[in-house]
């Protein structure tokens, strides 16, 4: 007998799996997906994660073999956590809160993760900010039997460029594959809207989808407001456009909500805007498309243009998309510094795996395994679930990555353009000026707002608080803050990362 203990996710290729596994197609989604997981386990065992397309993490108990089988999808779009109590009980769940609510859990801070956080603005690796709570990494299975846990890897990113194809060949393949994925990502009878920024990824997803409405966040500051570009795209595609206007007051008021529901601190300033966007979108629909994955798969970040210049030096410093504090600075501001625990140590195995690849592929590999899982997918999962919204990401798919992994780096990034293949594919359904629009990113006016005395009172207070004194040398962090207030806007991320940790700590270790 197979008993599904916990599950979070959405299975795209359910029709094909139901046919192969002889499952009734008319079953309600919850029951159908439970049956798919059980029968896929019996048929494919440890390889089942490669047969299922979508977003998923789960734990099932195999009574015949007396073992617990836990699995997380290849890219880590859905989290999975576990914890062993002092008396040997094994706790697990798709959220940390599920584990905290179980008997035997002891809440303790894993303070060494602060050292990683101050560089990366998120956590990476197996450890979390809660001592003893571990994260099952993407593409892994955990088998628990006779009180012993073993972790195995069933998938990892591999890059095998095919030089005999053209940009247009890959663009054609990508476009046809995305159309196939879009047919699976929505069921008959479901109403789905789409997130839309001013960029190509979300615009492409919207254009290929049958979503009749789209949702965007906007600000009164026109310098950083992408919603005007998004509105133009919506009008061209003849879709209804909804704009969520975010004020600085709403933004700062939402920070505790975000940090608590994120479960671990996240210093990505766009997370607050995304959370407010999810709340607004959930008033109209319970399912929404989003374009995550494209930048990392297809070479979307501007820094990727420096890949060749970095060369072999990458393995000495590149830990992912963000790297805001060096070790010497952390030694100055932290009261406790662990000399043998640096961010670069957490990606050494990735560089061992990708030895021999070109520099751009190495950067993409690190970001797929570290940044996507630790920041992007965490944010999407936590904020959408909290708002009662299900976000589906069509571009995050093994079939899409398979194409990306075969594209030569020179087809991804050139001196003048990034995501060349994806943009070429998108131009089949979008005007060229949208498909090849320069990347802006999901921007937030926080670097201006946080320097404004009308909005930064809590930031200033937190930097002088007893909580801050517990972890930081107050003179050092306040010098960073005052330097930022004085006009050094480059320090905004350092200030924001320290602040979000302090808010998170207060939510979990002071208020609760």
N, C-alpha and C positions, 0 to 999 in steps of 0.2 A: 504493500500500500504506500502511496505517495501523498503526503500531507503538505500543502502549500502554507507555510507559516506567515510570511510577509511578502508583499509584492508592491512595487510602484512602477508604473510605466504605461506604454502604449505600443502594441504590436502592429506593425504596418502590413506585413505580408500574411495576414491571418487567413485570407481566403485560400492561398496556396498551401499553407500549413494545415488548415482544416481538411483540405482534400487529401493531403499526403498522410495525415495522422488519423483520418476517418473520424472527424469531429463534426457534430451537427452545426451547420452554418447559421441556423436560426437561433442559437443560444444567445442570451444577453451577453454583452461585451465582457462583463466581469467574470461570468462563468466560463465563457469561451476562452478567454486568455488564461484562466486557471487550468483548463483542460489542455491547452496548447503547451504550457510549461511542464505539466506532469508528463504528458506523452512524449514531448521532445526530450525530456530527461531520460525516459526509458529507451527511446530509439537511438539518441546520439550521445547521451552521457556528457562527458567533459567538453565535447565539441558542439553542444547545443547552442552556445552563444553565437556561433557563426551561421547558424541556420535561421535565426530570428532577426528580422530587420525592425529597427525602432529604438525605443528608449526603455531600459528596464534594469531593475535590480530586484533580487528576490532571495528567499531562503526556503528550502523545502526539506522535509524529513522523510528519509527512505527507511520505512520500518523493517523491511526484509533484511537490509544490510546494516541497520542500526547506525545510520550516519546522517549528519546535517550537511546539506549541500547548498552553498551560497554562491551567487554569481552576480557580477556587475557587467554591464554592457561594454563593448570594446572601447568606446570613447569616454565613458564615465558620465553620461548625461544624467543618470540617476544615482544618487549616493547610497552607500551601504556602510554601516558602522557595527563594530562589535566590541565587547568588553568582558573580561573575566573577573568575577568577584573574588574576594579574599578566600572564600570557601570553595572555589572551583566552578561555580555556576557560570554558564556562558550566555551572555545577554547580547542581543542583536536587534537591528532595526534599520529602516530606511531614513530615519531621522535620529539625531542624538537625543532629542526629547523623549522618544520612545524608550531608549535605554535608561535615561535618568529616572523615568517613572517606575522602573522595575526594582524589585526587592534585591538588595545587596549592592546597589550602586552607591559609590561614595564620590561626592563632587569635590575634586581637587584641581587646582590650576597646574597645568604643565607649562611653567613659566619660560622654559627654554624656547618655546615656539615663538615668543615675542621677538626673539633675535632674527628668526626667519621672516616674520611678518614685517618688520621694519624695513627690510630690503624689498620684499616682493609684494606687499600690501594684501597678501592672502597666505594661506597655509598650503604647503605641498608635502608630499610624502605620506607615509602611513600614520604618523602621529597627528594628534589634534591638540587643541588648547585644553582639553580635559584629560588629566592624567589617566592612562589606562584605556581610554577610548581610542580605538584605531579605526582607520578607514581602509576598506578594501579598495585597492587601486583598480583603475580601468583594465578590462581585458583579463581579469583574474577570477579564479574560483577558490573558495575556501571550503575544505572538507573537514568536518569535526567528527571524530570517532574515538570512543574510549577515552575521552577527556583530552585528546591531542588534536591540535589544529594544524593542517597543512595547506599551504597556498601554492597554487599552480597558475601559470600564465597560459592562456589559450589563444591570445592574439596580441600583436604589437605592430606598430606602423613600419612598413617596409617600402622603400623607394627604389623602383627599377625603371628608369627613364627609357622610353622608346624613341630613338632618334629618327626612325624611318617614317614618322608621321608629321603632318604639318599642324600649325595652329588651328586651321579650319577643320582638320580631321578630328582633333580633340574636342573642339567646340561643338561639332555635330554630335559626337558621342555623348558629351555632357548634356546637351540639350535634350536628346532623346531619352537619356536615363532619368533626368529630372522630371520629364513628363510622366514617365512610368512611376516614379516615386510619388508624384502628386496624385496619381490615381489611387494609390494605396493609403495615403496619409489622411484621407477623409472618407468616412462611411456615408452611404446613402442616408439622407434624413438629418445629418448633422449640419448645424449652422456654424460656420467658421469665418472669423474675420482675420485680418493680418496686421502685424506691426509694420510701420513704414517710416524709415528715416529718409534722409536725402541721398543715401548711398545706393550702390548698384545691387548689393546682396538682397536687401529686403524688397527693392523694386522688382528684381527678377523673380523672386518668389511670388510676389503679388501678381505679376503679369502672367505667370504660368498657371496660377491658381484660379479657382472659380469664386474666390471671396468677393463679395459685393461691397464690402466696407473695409476701411483701413484706419489705423490709429497711430497718432504721432504725439510726442511731447514737444512743447514749445515754451519759450521764455519771452519776456518783454524786451530783453536785450537782443536786438537784431543782429549783432555781430556774431552771436553764437547760436542763433535760432535756425535749425534746419527745417522746421516745420513748413516754411514757405516753399522750399524745394520739394518737400514731400507732397504738399498740396498740388503743386504743378504736375507731379507724376500721377497722382490720383485722378486729376482732371483729364490727363491724356488717356489714361486707362479706363476712364468712365466709371470710377468707383467712388462711393460715398467717403468723405474725409472727416474724421473726428480728431479734434485737437485738444490735448490735455494741457492747459496752461499752468505752469508750475511757478509759483511765487517763491521768493527767498524764505518767507515766513513758513510756508507749507513744507518747503524742503528741509529746513532745520528742525521743524517740529517732528518730521518723520524719521529722523536719524535713530532714536531709541527703538522705534518699531522695527526698522530695518535690521539693526544690529542684534536685537533679540531673536527675531525670526530667522536670521541667517545662521544662527546657532554658534558660529565662530565669527570673529571679527573679519570684516572685509573693508579694505581701504579704497575700493574702487568707487569714485564719486558718482559714477553713472548709475550705481546700484540704487541709490535713493530715487533718482528720476525714473528708473525702470519700475521700482516698486509702486510709485504713484501712478505710473502708466498702466500697470497691471490692475490696480484698484479701479481706475477709471474704465478700462476695457471690460472688466468683469461685469460691469453694469449692463453691457450690451450683448455679451456672448460669454460662453464658458470655454470656448476653444479658440486659439489664435495661432497663426503661423508666425515664425520668426526666422531670420536668416543666418543664425550662428553657424560657425564652422568654415565659412568660405575664405576668410582671411588667412587662416592657418593652413588650410588645405591647398589654396591656390596662390599664396604669396601676396597678401593684401596690405601688409604694413610697410610704411615708408622706410623703416629701418632695415628692411630686407635688402634694400638697394646697396647697403654697405657690406653685404655678406662676403663678397670676394675680398674686400679690403681687410675684414676681420680674419679670414682664413683659419689657420690652425689655432690662432689665439682665442677662438671662440670658447674652447673648453676651459679656459682660465677665468672667464668672467660671465658668459651668457647663460643666465639661469631662467630666461623667459622674458615675456613682453615688458615687465617692469623690473627696475633695479634702481631704487631711489636712495638707498643709504649704503655706504661702504662700511667695511668692518671698523676702520679707525674712528669713524663718526659714532658708530654704535657703542664702541668702547667708552667714548666720552659721555654719552647720555644715559647709558644703562647702569644701574647699581650692581647688577649681576650679569657678567658676561661669560659665556661658555666658549672657551678657546677652541674646543674641538667640534664645534657645531656651526658650520657655515653653510649658506645656501648652495654654494657650488658643490658641496659634498653630496647633496641630494640629487644631482643630475649627472654625476660621474658615470653611473651605469648606462645612462642614455648615450653618452658620448662613446662609451665602449661598444655599444650596439651599433652605432652609426659610423663607426670608423670606416673611412674610405669614401664616404659620401661627399658631395660638393657642399660648400658652406651654407648655401641657401637651404638645401634639404635638411642639414643639421639644425638650423634655426627653426624651421617648420616642425621638425620632429620634436624638439624640446617644447615648443609652444603647444603642440597637440597633446603631449603627455603631461605637461605641467600647467601651463597658463589656461588652456581651455577647461580642463577639469577643475582646477583650483579656484578659478575666478568666474569665467563666463557661464559654464554649465551650473555651477553652484548657485550663482545669482539667479539664473533663469528658473531653476527648480524651486529654490526656497521662496522667492518672491511671488512666483505665479501660484504655487500651492497655497501660500498664506492668503492670497487674494481670492482663492476659489476659481482660478483660471488654469486651464491646461494649455501649455505652450508646446507646439509641435514644430520641429526644426527639420524641414525636408533636406537641407543641404548637409546635415550631419547624418550620413548614411554610409555604410560600408561600400555600397556600389558607387557612390559619388567619390569617396576617398580612393577607391581602386583606380578611377580615372586620373585623379590628381597625382597619385603616386607614380604614374607612368609618364607624366608630362615633364619634359626636360626643363631645368630651372630657367634656361634662357627664354622659354615660352611663358614663364610665369611673371618674371620681373625683368624689365629692361631699364635703360637709363631714363626713359621718359614715362614709363607706364608700369603699373602693377596689375596683378590678376588678369593678364592679357587673354588667356584662354576663356576664363569665366566671362569677361567683358564681351569678348567676341560672341560667345554663346548668347549672352543677354541681349545683344544687339539684334537678335532674330525677332525679339518681341518688344524691344524698347527702342526709342529714338537714340541715335548714336550719342547725343549730348548727355543723355542720362546714363547709358551703358558705360561711357568712358569719362564720367564725371570724376574729378579728383576726390580722393577719400578725405572725409572730414572727421569721421569717428562719431561716437555717441557723446557729444560735448555737453558740458554743464558749466554754467557761469560761476562755479564755486570759487575759482581763484580770485574773482572780484568780490563776490558776496562775503567771503570769509574775512576779507580785509576791512569790511565796512562795519563801523562801530554799532550800527543799527541791528546787526545780525550776529555778531560774533561773541556776545556776552558769555554764552555757555562754553565756547571754546576757551576763552580767557580764564574762566573760572575753573574749568577742568585742568588746565595747565598749572594751576596753583593749588590744586586740591590735595587732600591726604592720599587719594588713590594714586595720583601722579607721583607723589613723594615716595610711595611704596616701591615704585619700579624705576623711576628716573631721577637723575640729578636735575633739580628744578631750574637752577641757573642756566644749565645748558639748553634745555628744551625751550625755556622762555626766551633765551637769546635767539633761537631759531624763529620763534613766533614773532618777536619784535623786529627782527630783520625782515621777515615777510611783510609785516604791517608797514614797515618803513619803505617798502617799494620793491623788495627782492621777490618778485612773484614766483621765481623758480623754486622757492621753498614751500609753496602751497601744498604739494603732495606730502612732504614730510610732516607738516602741521596736521594735515587731514588724517594721515595714517596714525599718528600718535593719538589724535582726538578720537577717532573711531574705536581704537582699542580701549581707551578710557571709558567711553560710553558703553561698549560691550561688557567690560569688566563690572561696571556698576550694575548693569541689568542682571548679570548672572551671579555675582558674588557679594553684592551689597543689598540690592532690593529684594532678591529672592532667596 
